[in-house]
Amino acid sequence: MHYLVKIENPYTFIMPAYLYLIIAFATAAIFSAVAMPWLLRICHRLRLYDLPNERKVHKSGIPRLGGIVFVPAVLVGMIGALALMSRFESSIPETIRFSTLLIGGGAVLVYFIGVIDDIAGSNARVKFLMQFCAAITFPACHLFIDSLYGFCGIYTLPLWVAYPLTVFVTLLIINAINLIDGIDGLAGCLSLIGLGTYCALFYGLNLITFVLFTASLGGAVCVFLCYNIWGRAERHTKTFMGDSGSLLLGVSLAYLTMKYAMADSKTLPERPDGLLIAYTTLLVPCFDLCRVALCRLRRHRGIFEPDRTHIHHKLMAAGLTMRQALVAIVALQLFFMALNIGLFRLGVGMEIIVAADVVIFTVLHILLPNGQEILKNDGKHAE
C-alpha cells in the first residue's frame, strides 16, 4: 500500500496517503455545498446578477459570484486534512515559508480584485496591474522557468530571460482561464483537468502540501460545476464563476505549472517531462488566447476587447449546443495531453510535438466557421 513520505526527511504515516487527499477534497466540497445556497440567496436578495446583453446568450440575470467560495473552501479543506494529520502523525511534512505567504498574498490580491469586479466592476488596467503584481511574486520567490529542457537546443536560461518569461507565461495562464470562461462549465472543467493532473503528479512525488491544495480546490470546483452546469435560473440554483473564481484558478494553475516546470527545484527530483507537462496541461485555453489575441491585433483591435472568436463561439456557430461544445473542448484538451505524452514517451522531440500541436489547432480553426456569426442555439450561455 502506498504511503505518503517526504522526499528528504521520510515520515511514517499511520493512515494511507490517499485518505488525506480524500479528506481535503471532501471537506472542501462539503463546505462549498453548504455555502453555495447561502451565497445564492444573498446574490438574489442584493440583485448581484450578470445581466444579459448582445454578446451573451443567457436571457435572465444570473448570480456570478460562485467562485467566491473557492478561497475559504481551500482553506477549510487544507486545514481539516492537516489538523487530522497532526493528530495521527508525529509531524506534518512541510512548514509555511515567507515565499509561500508572498505568493499566496499575490493570489489573494487577484482574487479580491475579481470579487470587486464581479460586484461593482473594475477597470481592465487595474485588473491587469493586480495580475502583474501576482506574477512578479513568482520570480521574487525564486520560482521561475529556469530551463527549456533541450527545446530548440536550449537548456538553462539566464535570469534576464527566465524572469520575464515566467511573468509572461503566468499572465498568459491567468488570462487564458479568465477568457475561456465563456460557456457553462468550460473554465471549471479545463481547470479541473489541470488540478487533477498536478494532484496525481505531486502525489507521485510525495509532496503533501501540493496534493492537499489541488484536492481542496478541486473539491470546490466540482461543487461549483454542479450549480453552473445543472443549476436552473428559475429555481435560483444557477451561478457563474465570475472573475473571482476564474482569476484565482488561473493564478493557482500558474503556480502549479511553474513549480513542476522548474528544473532546479529543491523539493522535486529531476523530471525529463517537466516542460512537456507544464506546456500540455493547459494547452487549449492558452493556444486559444494566443490565437484570439493575434487575430484581434491583425484587425487593429485591443487584445482584451470582447468578441465572439473564442473556440467555444466557433463550435457553437458550427451548430453545436453549449453542452456539446463543452464536451468537444474537454475532449480536445484530453486528446492533446494523450498525444503529447504518447509522442514524448516514444522519443519524439519537443520541437516536433509543439509543431504538430500548432498545425492541428490551426487546421481545426480554419475548418470552423467564424464565431462572430454564432447562433443563439440554446439560451444558456455562461458569461
CORKAMO-V381055 format. One record per backbone hydrogen bond with DSSP energy under -1.0 kcal/mol. NH is the residue of the N-H (numbers start at 1). CO is the residue of the C=O. E is the energy in kcal/mol with one decimal. If there is no record, write none. Layout:
nh = (NH NH)
co = (CO CO)
e = (E E)
This chain:
nh = (19 21 22 23 24 25 26 27 28 29 30 31 32 33 34 35 36 39 40 41 42 43 44 45 46 48 49 50 56 62 66 67 68 69 70 73 74 75 76 77 78 79 80 81 82 83 84 85 86 87 88 89 101 102 103 104 105 106 107 108 109 110 111 112 113 114 115 116 117 118 119 120 121 127 128 129 130 131 132 133 134 135 136 138 140 141 142 143 146 148 150 151 153 154 157 161 162 163 165 166 167 168 169 170 171 172 173 174 175 176 177 178 179 180 182 186 189 190 191 192 193 194 195 196 197 198 199 200 201 202 203 204 205 206 207 211 212 213 214 215 216 217 218 219 220 221 222 223 224 225 226 227 228 229 230 236 237 240 246 247 249 250 251 252 253 254 255 256 257 258 259 260 261 262 265 274 277 278 279 280 281 283 286 287 288 289 290 291 292 293 294 295 296 297 298 299 300 301 305 314 315 316 317 318 319 320 325 326 327 328 329 330 331 332 333 334 335 336 337 338 339 340 341 342 343 344 345 346 347 348 353 354 355 356 357 358 359 360 361 362 363 364 365 366 367 368 373 374 377)
co = (16 17 18 19 20 21 22 23 24 25 26 27 28 29 30 31 32 35 36 37 38 39 40 41 42 43 47 62 53 50 240 241 65 66 67 69 70 71 72 73 74 75 76 77 78 79 80 81 82 83 84 85 97 98 99 100 101 102 103 104 105 106 107 108 109 110 111 112 113 114 115 116 116 123 124 125 126 127 128 129 130 131 132 135 136 137 139 138 144 155 154 148 150 151 146 158 158 159 161 162 163 164 165 166 167 168 169 170 171 172 173 174 175 176 180 183 185 186 187 188 189 190 191 192 193 194 195 196 197 198 199 200 201 203 202 207 208 209 210 211 212 213 214 215 216 217 218 219 220 221 222 223 224 225 226 233 232 63 242 243 245 246 247 248 249 250 251 252 253 254 255 256 257 258 263 271 273 274 275 276 277 280 282 283 284 285 286 287 288 289 290 291 292 293 294 295 297 296 302 310 311 312 313 314 316 315 321 322 323 324 325 326 327 328 329 330 331 332 333 334 335 336 337 338 339 340 341 342 344 343 349 350 351 352 353 354 355 356 357 358 359 360 361 362 363 364 370 371 375)
e = (-1.3 -1.3 -2.5 -2.5 -2.4 -2.4 -3.1 -2.7 -2.1 -2.3 -2.8 -2.4 -2.3 -2.6 -2.0 -2.6 -2.6 -2.6 -2.6 -2.1 -1.7 -2.4 -2.4 -2.2 -2.6 -2.7 -1.4 -2.9 -1.1 -1.3 -2.3 -1.7 -1.8 -1.1 -1.5 -2.2 -2.4 -2.3 -2.5 -2.7 -2.7 -2.6 -2.4 -2.0 -2.8 -2.7 -1.9 -2.2 -2.6 -1.1 -1.8 -3.2 -1.8 -2.4 -2.4 -2.7 -2.4 -1.9 -2.1 -2.4 -2.1 -2.0 -2.4 -2.6 -2.0 -1.7 -2.0 -2.5 -2.1 -2.4 -1.9 -3.1 -1.2 -2.1 -2.3 -2.3 -2.2 -2.1 -2.4 -2.3 -2.0 -2.3 -2.2 -1.3 -1.6 -1.2 -1.8 -2.3 -1.1 -1.8 -2.3 -2.3 -2.3 -1.6 -2.8 -1.7 -2.9 -2.5 -2.0 -2.3 -2.1 -2.5 -2.7 -2.4 -2.4 -2.3 -2.5 -2.4 -2.4 -2.1 -2.2 -1.9 -2.7 -1.5 -2.8 -1.8 -2.8 -2.5 -2.2 -2.3 -1.9 -1.8 -3.0 -2.7 -2.2 -2.4 -2.4 -2.1 -2.2 -2.9 -1.9 -2.1 -1.3 -1.2 -2.3 -1.8 -2.7 -2.2 -2.5 -2.3 -2.5 -2.5 -2.2 -2.2 -1.9 -2.2 -2.2 -1.7 -2.1 -2.6 -1.4 -1.4 -2.8 -2.9 -1.3 -1.3 -2.3 -2.5 -2.3 -2.4 -2.5 -2.2 -2.5 -2.3 -2.6 -2.1 -2.0 -2.2 -2.3 -2.6 -2.4 -2.1 -2.3 -1.9 -1.6 -1.5 -2.7 -1.7 -2.5 -2.5 -2.4 -1.9 -1.9 -3.1 -2.5 -2.1 -2.2 -2.5 -2.6 -2.7 -2.3 -2.3 -2.3 -2.3 -2.1 -1.4 -1.6 -3.0 -1.4 -2.0 -2.2 -1.9 -2.1 -1.2 -1.3 -1.8 -2.6 -2.2 -2.3 -2.4 -2.4 -2.4 -2.5 -2.1 -2.3 -2.3 -2.4 -2.3 -2.0 -2.5 -2.8 -2.9 -2.3 -2.2 -2.8 -2.4 -2.2 -1.1 -1.4 -2.5 -2.0 -2.8 -2.1 -2.5 -2.3 -2.5 -2.3 -2.5 -2.6 -2.5 -2.8 -2.2 -1.7 -1.9 -2.0 -1.2 -1.5 -1.7 -2.1)
